[in-house]
Amino acid sequence: MRRCLRCQTKYDDGGSRCPSCGSTSFMNDAAVAAAWKGDVPRHRPPVASPGEARFIGVLLFCIGAFLAYVSIYLPLLQVDAEARTVSIKGAVIVPAALVLGFAWAVFPYRATALLGLRRKMTPLGWIATMLLVGVGVAIEVWLESKLREHGYVRMPRPS
């Protein structure tokens, strides 16, 4: 006796397809009983569905692209236009948002397995994030030096 994994119909006609739904995935009764007893390791659900990981990736990538425009590209244009003030806030997280967002959007299974998702980041995810934030710090230092070349100074924060 076999049981269809899709529709849970029991059948024993010797065919390779379920007579109800046409599925080719099935288990025999002994395997079903072993799984219910806990003898067979069950599949653990992923932290997030691929659709959720992809959505988070697209959202993160869009935020990174917006911040790249506002905090890197636009200040360089404002310097050329000789604007009075220029802001580079957010440049530090641009590389992390772009790279991690791209990874989760394009490769949701692999990125979730390697990097984790949301509050359950893997050690590799933390390392990648810290390296990308380091690249962001380097970009901000480069932007500050470019701005200093054109006569802009960073204003001290009010105490």
Residue frames as a rotation matrix with the C-alpha (Angstrom) as fourth column:
MET 1
0.589 0.808 0.000 0.00
0.808 -0.589 0.000 0.00
0.000 0.000 -1.000 0.00
ARG 2
-0.602 -0.772 0.204 1.37
0.778 -0.625 -0.065 3.44
0.177 0.120 0.977 -0.93
ARG 3
0.407 0.677 -0.613 0.31
0.744 -0.636 -0.208 6.95
-0.530 -0.372 -0.762 0.03
CYS 4
0.253 -0.237 0.938 0.52
0.739 -0.578 -0.346 9.97
0.624 0.781 0.028 -2.28
LEU 5
-0.479 -0.528 -0.701 2.51
0.858 -0.452 -0.245 12.81
-0.188 -0.718 0.670 -0.69
ARG 6
-0.939 0.143 0.314 0.49
-0.001 -0.911 0.412 15.48
0.345 0.386 0.855 -2.50
CYS 7
-0.207 0.960 0.187 -3.12
-0.637 -0.277 0.720 14.44
0.743 0.030 0.669 -1.89
GLN 8
-0.619 -0.161 0.769 -2.59
-0.759 0.373 -0.533 11.77
-0.201 -0.914 -0.353 0.85
THR 9
0.512 0.808 -0.291 -4.62
-0.857 0.505 -0.107 9.20
0.061 0.304 0.951 -1.11
LYS 10
-0.244 -0.528 0.813 -3.87
-0.480 0.795 0.372 5.54
-0.843 -0.300 -0.447 -0.42
TYR 11
0.649 0.431 -0.627 -3.54
-0.758 0.302 -0.577 3.35
-0.060 0.850 0.523 -3.49
ASP 12
-0.191 -0.685 0.703 -2.10
-0.414 0.706 0.575 0.00
-0.890 -0.181 -0.418 -4.49
ASP 13
0.847 0.530 -0.037 -2.45
-0.236 0.312 -0.921 -0.41
-0.476 0.789 0.389 -8.21
GLY 14
0.336 -0.810 0.480 1.28
0.674 0.563 0.479 -0.89
-0.658 0.163 0.735 -8.89
GLY 15
0.640 -0.063 0.765 1.44
0.644 -0.500 -0.580 2.16
0.419 0.864 -0.280 -11.14
SER 16
-0.405 -0.889 -0.215 3.97
0.898 -0.342 -0.277 4.92
0.173 -0.305 0.937 -10.84
ARG 17
-0.801 0.197 0.566 1.38
-0.129 -0.979 0.158 7.73
0.585 0.054 0.809 -10.64
CYS 18
-0.815 0.580 -0.014 -1.34
0.040 0.031 -0.999 8.54
-0.579 -0.814 -0.048 -8.12
PRO 19
-0.550 0.663 0.509 -4.77
0.823 0.324 0.467 7.78
0.145 0.675 -0.723 -9.59
SER 20
0.379 0.766 -0.520 -6.29
0.835 -0.525 -0.166 10.88
-0.400 -0.371 -0.838 -7.94
CYS 21
0.717 -0.115 -0.688 -3.84
-0.097 -0.993 0.065 13.67
-0.691 0.020 -0.723 -8.73
GLY 22
0.933 -0.354 0.067 -1.25
0.157 0.230 -0.960 12.11
0.324 0.907 0.270 -11.05
SER 23
0.562 -0.757 0.333 1.66
-0.827 -0.504 0.249 12.83
-0.021 -0.416 -0.909 -8.71
THR 24
0.476 -0.489 -0.731 4.74
-0.071 0.807 -0.586 10.63
0.877 0.331 0.350 -8.83
SER 25
-0.591 -0.684 0.426 5.81
-0.488 -0.117 -0.865 11.31
0.642 -0.720 -0.265 -5.23
PHE 26
0.596 0.788 -0.154 4.68
-0.408 0.462 0.788 8.68
0.692 -0.407 0.596 -2.75
MET 27
-0.532 -0.669 0.519 5.68
-0.826 0.275 -0.492 6.80
0.186 -0.691 -0.699 0.39
ASN 28
-0.263 0.457 -0.850 4.81
0.107 0.889 0.446 3.31
0.959 0.026 -0.282 1.46
ASP 29
0.703 0.688 0.180 2.96
-0.101 -0.154 0.983 2.81
0.704 -0.709 -0.039 4.75
ALA 30
0.529 -0.575 -0.624 6.09
0.842 0.449 0.299 1.63
0.109 -0.683 0.722 6.59
ALA 31
-0.538 -0.757 0.370 7.92
0.714 -0.643 -0.277 4.85
0.448 0.115 0.887 5.73
VAL 32
-0.018 0.630 0.777 4.92
-0.164 -0.768 0.619 6.94
0.986 -0.116 0.118 6.81
ALA 33
0.868 0.347 -0.356 4.75
0.238 0.339 0.910 5.07
0.436 -0.875 0.212 10.13
ALA 34
0.095 -0.918 -0.384 8.50
0.989 0.132 -0.069 5.53
0.114 -0.373 0.921 10.69
ALA 35
-0.553 -0.270 0.788 8.22
0.333 -0.939 -0.087 9.26
0.763 0.214 0.609 10.01
TRP 36
0.396 0.782 0.481 5.35
-0.238 -0.418 0.877 9.60
0.887 -0.462 0.021 12.50
LYS 37
0.818 -0.136 -0.558 7.33
0.541 0.509 0.670 7.74
0.193 -0.850 0.490 15.16
GLY 38
0.842 -0.534 -0.074 10.30
-0.481 -0.805 0.347 10.03
-0.245 -0.256 -0.935 14.66
ASP 39
0.461 -0.695 0.551 12.67
0.410 0.718 0.562 7.38
-0.787 -0.033 0.617 13.28
VAL 40
0.082 -0.372 0.925 13.19
0.983 -0.125 -0.138 9.34
0.167 0.920 0.355 10.06
PRO 41
-0.603 -0.316 -0.733 14.60
0.502 -0.864 -0.041 12.88
-0.620 -0.393 0.679 10.28
ARG 42
0.458 0.845 0.276 11.99
0.814 -0.275 -0.512 15.34
-0.356 0.459 -0.814 9.09
HIS 43
-0.225 -0.464 0.857 12.68
0.782 -0.611 -0.125 18.29
0.581 0.642 0.500 6.87
ARG 44
-0.247 0.092 -0.965 13.11
0.746 -0.617 -0.250 21.49
-0.618 -0.782 0.084 8.90
PRO 45
0.695 0.538 0.478 11.31
0.719 -0.531 -0.448 24.44
0.012 0.655 -0.756 7.38
PRO 46
-0.290 -0.833 0.471 13.54
0.761 -0.499 -0.414 27.31
0.580 0.239 0.779 6.25
VAL 47
-0.698 -0.038 -0.715 13.75
0.567 -0.640 -0.519 30.51
-0.438 -0.767 0.468 8.25
ALA 48
-0.164 0.648 -0.744 11.82
-0.452 -0.720 -0.527 32.33
-0.877 0.250 0.411 5.54
SER 49
0.556 0.393 0.732 10.14
0.481 0.566 -0.670 31.32
-0.678 0.725 0.126 2.33
PRO 50
-0.422 -0.756 0.501 12.02
0.856 -0.152 0.494 32.09
-0.297 0.637 0.711 -0.89
GLY 51
0.160 0.567 0.808 9.37
0.736 -0.614 0.286 34.68
0.658 0.549 -0.515 -1.75
GLU 52
0.948 0.169 -0.269 9.87
0.315 -0.609 0.728 36.44
-0.041 -0.775 -0.631 1.57
ALA 53
0.142 -0.974 -0.174 13.67
0.574 -0.062 0.817 36.37
-0.807 -0.216 0.550 1.18
ARG 54
-0.374 -0.238 0.896 13.36
0.918 -0.232 0.322 37.69
0.132 0.943 0.305 -2.37
PHE 55
0.599 0.672 0.435 11.02
0.562 -0.740 0.369 40.50
0.570 0.023 -0.821 -1.25
ILE 56
0.808 -0.377 -0.453 13.40
0.284 -0.424 0.860 41.49
-0.516 -0.824 -0.235 1.56
GLY 57
-0.175 -0.936 0.306 16.29
0.763 0.067 0.643 41.40
-0.622 0.346 0.703 -0.92
VAL 58
-0.112 0.207 0.972 14.54
0.853 -0.481 0.201 43.61
0.509 0.852 -0.122 -3.46
LEU 59
0.876 0.480 0.052 13.50
0.366 -0.731 0.576 46.03
0.314 -0.485 -0.816 -0.71
LEU 60
0.550 -0.751 -0.366 17.03
0.382 -0.164 0.910 46.15
-0.743 -0.640 0.196 0.73
PHE 61
-0.336 -0.676 0.656 18.55
0.902 -0.031 0.430 46.63
-0.270 0.736 0.621 -2.73
CYS 62
0.265 0.521 0.811 16.14
0.698 -0.684 0.212 49.50
0.666 0.510 -0.545 -3.50
ILE 63
0.965 0.026 -0.262 16.99
0.224 -0.605 0.764 51.17
-0.138 -0.796 -0.589 -0.17
GLY 64
0.143 -0.989 -0.033 20.70
0.581 0.057 0.812 50.74
-0.802 -0.135 0.582 -0.95
ALA 65
-0.272 -0.202 0.941 20.27
0.943 -0.249 0.220 52.23
0.189 0.947 0.258 -4.43
PHE 66
0.693 0.586 0.420 18.33
0.463 -0.808 0.363 55.19
0.552 -0.057 -0.832 -3.03
LEU 67
0.831 -0.432 -0.351 20.96
0.194 -0.366 0.910 55.80
-0.522 -0.824 -0.220 -0.34
ALA 68
-0.135 -0.901 0.412 23.75
0.841 0.116 0.529 55.51
-0.525 0.418 0.742 -2.94
TYR 69
0.033 0.223 0.974 22.06
0.806 -0.582 0.105 58.18
0.590 0.782 -0.199 -5.02
VAL 70
0.852 0.445 0.277 21.31
0.210 -0.773 0.598 60.49
0.480 -0.451 -0.752 -2.09
SER 71
0.887 -0.460 -0.050 24.52
-0.067 -0.234 0.970 60.06
-0.458 -0.857 -0.239 -0.09
ILE 72
-0.033 -0.946 0.322 27.19
0.540 0.254 0.803 59.44
-0.841 0.200 0.502 -2.75
TYR 73
-0.295 -0.075 0.953 26.14
0.954 -0.085 0.288 60.59
0.060 0.994 0.096 -6.21
LEU 74
0.639 0.670 0.378 24.07
0.636 -0.737 0.231 63.65
0.433 0.093 -0.897 -5.28
PRO 75
0.725 -0.426 -0.541 26.76
0.236 -0.584 0.777 65.17
-0.647 -0.691 -0.323 -2.98
LEU 76
-0.347 -0.886 0.307 29.30
0.644 0.012 0.765 64.89
-0.682 0.463 0.567 -5.79
LEU 77
-0.087 0.414 0.906 26.89
0.896 -0.366 0.253 66.71
0.436 0.833 -0.340 -8.11
GLN 78
0.876 0.455 -0.161 26.26
0.473 -0.743 0.473 69.35
0.095 -0.491 -0.866 -5.44
VAL 79
0.207 -0.887 -0.412 30.00
0.455 -0.286 0.843 69.94
-0.866 -0.362 0.345 -5.08
ASP 80
-0.565 -0.406 0.718 30.26
0.813 -0.127 0.568 70.58
-0.139 0.905 0.402 -8.83
ALA 81
0.183 0.729 0.659 27.30
0.687 -0.574 0.445 72.98
0.703 0.372 -0.606 -8.58
GLU 82
-0.738 -0.614 0.279 29.00
0.194 -0.590 -0.784 74.71
0.646 -0.524 0.555 -5.63
ALA 83
0.404 0.909 -0.106 26.18
0.267 -0.006 0.964 74.10
0.875 -0.418 -0.245 -3.14
ARG 84
0.156 -0.314 0.937 26.50
-0.753 -0.652 -0.093 75.61
0.640 -0.690 -0.338 0.32
THR 85
-0.109 -0.141 0.984 25.94
-0.854 0.519 -0.020 72.37
-0.508 -0.843 -0.177 2.26
VAL 86
-0.059 0.018 -0.998 26.40
-0.673 0.738 0.053 68.73
0.737 0.675 -0.032 1.36
SER 87
0.237 0.201 0.950 25.31
-0.892 0.432 0.131 65.66
-0.384 -0.879 0.282 3.31
ILE 88
-0.317 -0.392 -0.864 26.86
-0.692 0.719 -0.072 62.20
0.649 0.574 -0.499 3.02
LYS 89
-0.355 0.267 0.896 24.80
-0.796 0.416 -0.439 60.50
-0.490 -0.869 0.065 5.74
GLY 90
0.644 0.671 0.368 24.05
-0.454 0.722 -0.522 56.88
-0.616 0.170 0.770 4.89
ALA 91
0.401 -0.542 -0.739 27.11
-0.839 0.107 -0.534 56.21
0.368 0.834 -0.411 2.73
VAL 92
-0.492 -0.668 0.558 28.40
-0.848 0.512 -0.135 53.64
-0.196 -0.540 -0.819 5.23
ILE 93
-0.232 0.461 0.856 25.56
-0.195 0.840 -0.506 51.15
-0.953 -0.284 -0.105 4.72
VAL 94
0.361 0.396 -0.844 25.27
-0.867 -0.191 -0.461 51.48
-0.344 0.898 0.275 0.93
PRO 95
-0.456 -0.553 -0.697 27.61
-0.798 0.601 0.045 48.57
0.394 0.577 -0.715 0.01
ALA 96
-0.934 0.133 0.331 26.02
-0.098 0.796 -0.598 46.20
-0.342 -0.591 -0.730 2.56
ALA 97
-0.034 0.998 -0.056 22.50
-0.315 -0.064 -0.947 47.08
-0.948 -0.014 0.317 1.45
LEU 98
0.255 0.114 -0.960 23.32
-0.960 -0.093 -0.265 46.69
-0.119 0.989 0.085 -2.25
VAL 99
-0.597 -0.601 -0.531 25.31
-0.681 0.730 -0.060 43.45
0.424 0.326 -0.845 -2.03
LEU 100
-0.917 0.276 0.286 23.17
-0.003 0.715 -0.699 41.64
-0.398 -0.642 -0.655 0.55
GLY 101
0.011 0.962 -0.273 19.96
-0.484 -0.234 -0.843 42.86
-0.875 0.141 0.463 -1.08
PHE 102
0.041 -0.076 -0.996 21.16
-0.989 0.140 -0.052 41.61
0.143 0.987 -0.069 -4.46
ALA 103
-0.883 -0.435 -0.174 22.14
-0.402 0.894 -0.199 38.23
0.242 -0.106 -0.964 -2.98
TRP 104
-0.680 0.677 0.283 18.75
0.058 0.434 -0.899 37.71
-0.731 -0.594 -0.335 -1.29
ALA 105
0.155 0.782 -0.604 16.82
-0.667 -0.368 -0.648 38.94
-0.729 0.503 0.465 -4.35
VAL 106
0.115 -0.179 -0.977 18.63
-0.956 0.248 -0.158 36.81
0.271 0.952 -0.143 -6.94
PHE 107
-0.421 -0.346 -0.838 19.65
-0.142 0.938 -0.316 33.75
0.896 -0.014 -0.444 -4.90
PRO 108
0.227 0.556 0.800 17.07
-0.823 -0.331 0.463 33.45
0.521 -0.763 0.382 -2.09
TYR 109
0.936 0.123 -0.329 17.82
0.027 0.908 0.418 29.79
0.350 -0.400 0.847 -1.19
ARG 110
0.212 -0.952 -0.222 21.61
0.735 0.305 -0.606 30.09
0.644 -0.035 0.764 -1.16
ALA 111
-0.369 -0.360 0.857 21.70
-0.158 -0.884 -0.439 33.52
0.916 -0.298 0.269 0.45
THR 112
0.526 0.622 0.580 19.35
-0.708 -0.058 0.704 32.44
0.471 -0.781 0.410 3.24
ALA 113
0.899 -0.218 -0.379 21.39
0.325 0.914 0.244 29.28
0.294 -0.343 0.892 3.84
LEU 114
0.016 -1.000 0.014 24.76
0.780 0.003 -0.625 31.05
0.625 0.021 0.780 3.82
LEU 115
-0.674 -0.333 0.659 23.92
0.048 -0.910 -0.411 34.43
0.737 -0.245 0.630 5.32
GLY 116
-0.644 0.564 -0.516 20.76
0.704 0.173 -0.689 33.83
-0.299 -0.807 -0.509 7.32
LEU 117
-0.335 0.612 0.717 17.85
0.432 -0.576 0.694 36.22
0.837 0.542 -0.072 7.38
ARG 118
0.545 0.604 0.581 16.61
-0.102 -0.640 0.761 38.95
0.832 -0.475 -0.287 9.69
ARG 119
0.546 -0.293 0.785 17.54
-0.832 -0.300 0.467 38.31
0.099 -0.908 -0.408 13.33
LYS 120
0.737 -0.258 0.625 19.05
-0.038 0.907 0.419 34.89
-0.675 -0.332 0.658 12.62
MET 121
0.649 -0.596 -0.473 22.19
-0.713 -0.260 -0.651 35.83
0.265 0.760 -0.594 10.74
THR 122
0.862 -0.464 -0.206 24.83
0.481 0.876 0.036 33.13
0.163 -0.130 0.978 10.40
PRO 123
0.363 -0.811 -0.459 28.47
0.357 -0.333 0.872 33.82
-0.860 -0.481 0.169 11.35
LEU 124
-0.498 -0.514 0.698 29.28
0.830 -0.050 0.555 34.12
-0.250 0.856 0.452 7.64
GLY 125
0.339 0.721 0.605 26.44
0.795 -0.563 0.226 36.65
0.503 0.405 -0.764 7.32
TRP 126
0.886 -0.061 -0.459 27.86
0.296 -0.687 0.663 38.75
-0.356 -0.724 -0.591 10.16
ILE 127
-0.110 -0.994 -0.009 31.36
0.520 -0.065 0.851 38.60
-0.847 0.089 0.524 8.66
ALA 128
-0.353 0.038 0.935 30.07
0.921 -0.163 0.354 39.64
0.165 0.986 0.023 5.22
THR 129
0.704 0.682 0.199 28.05
0.616 -0.725 0.307 42.47
0.354 -0.093 -0.931 6.74
MET 130
0.670 -0.504 -0.545 31.00
0.265 -0.524 0.809 43.79
-0.694 -0.686 -0.217 8.75
LEU 131
-0.399 -0.828 0.394 33.31
0.693 0.009 0.720 43.62
-0.600 0.561 0.571 5.71
LEU 132
-0.117 0.435 0.893 30.76
0.885 -0.363 0.292 45.50
0.451 0.824 -0.343 3.60
VAL 133
0.907 0.359 -0.220 30.28
0.421 -0.767 0.484 48.12
0.005 -0.531 -0.847 6.32
GLY 134
0.159 -0.939 -0.306 34.08
0.437 -0.211 0.874 48.47
-0.885 -0.272 0.377 6.30
VAL 135
-0.509 -0.246 0.825 33.90
0.861 -0.146 0.487 49.15
0.000 0.958 0.286 2.57
GLY 136
0.490 0.781 0.387 31.20
0.723 -0.612 0.320 51.72
0.487 0.123 -0.865 3.34
VAL 137
0.710 -0.333 -0.620 33.48
0.359 -0.586 0.726 53.44
-0.605 -0.739 -0.297 5.87
ALA 138
-0.401 -0.892 0.209 36.20
0.624 -0.099 0.776 53.57
-0.671 0.441 0.596 3.20
ILE 139
-0.183 0.421 0.888 33.71
0.885 -0.323 0.336 55.15
0.428 0.847 -0.314 0.77
GLU 140
0.839 0.525 -0.139 32.72
0.527 -0.723 0.446 57.75
0.134 -0.448 -0.884 3.37
VAL 141
0.278 -0.827 -0.488 36.38
0.392 -0.366 0.844 58.60
-0.877 -0.426 0.222 4.07
TRP 142
-0.565 -0.457 0.687 36.97
0.793 -0.068 0.606 58.96
-0.230 0.887 0.401 0.32
LEU 143
0.266 0.758 0.595 33.90
0.804 -0.515 0.296 61.21
0.531 0.400 -0.747 0.01
GLU 144
0.825 -0.001 -0.565 35.08
0.423 -0.663 0.618 63.37
-0.375 -0.749 -0.546 2.91
SER 145
-0.204 -0.968 -0.145 38.50
0.499 -0.230 0.835 63.79
-0.842 0.098 0.530 1.28
LYS 146
-0.426 0.145 0.893 36.86
0.874 -0.189 0.448 64.74
0.234 0.971 -0.046 -2.02
LEU 147
0.656 0.741 0.143 34.68
0.652 -0.652 0.386 67.28
0.379 -0.160 -0.911 -0.23
ARG 148
0.548 -0.538 -0.640 37.69
0.433 -0.472 0.768 68.66
-0.716 -0.698 -0.026 1.68
GLU 149
-0.474 -0.729 0.494 39.53
0.791 -0.106 0.603 69.17
-0.387 0.676 0.627 -1.64
HIS 150
-0.230 0.499 0.835 36.68
0.692 -0.519 0.501 71.44
0.684 0.693 -0.226 -2.72
GLY 151
-0.741 -0.216 0.636 36.71
-0.157 -0.865 -0.477 73.43
0.653 -0.453 0.606 0.51
TYR 152
0.408 0.910 0.077 33.91
-0.378 0.092 0.921 71.72
0.831 -0.404 0.381 2.45
VAL 153
-0.773 -0.600 0.205 34.44
-0.425 0.250 -0.870 70.96
0.471 -0.760 -0.448 6.13
ARG 154
-0.213 0.685 -0.696 32.52
0.561 0.669 0.487 68.65
0.800 -0.287 -0.527 8.39
MET 155
0.011 0.319 0.948 30.48
-0.549 -0.790 0.272 70.63
0.836 -0.523 0.167 10.90
PRO 156
-0.942 -0.316 -0.116 30.99
-0.065 0.510 -0.857 69.63
0.330 -0.800 -0.501 14.53
ARG 157
-0.139 0.929 -0.343 27.92
0.581 0.357 0.731 68.23
0.802 -0.098 -0.590 16.22
PRO 158
-0.024 0.179 0.984 26.27
-0.553 -0.822 0.136 70.56
0.833 -0.541 0.118 18.72
SER 159
-0.802 -0.343 -0.489 26.81
0.200 0.617 -0.761 69.53
0.563 -0.708 -0.426 22.32
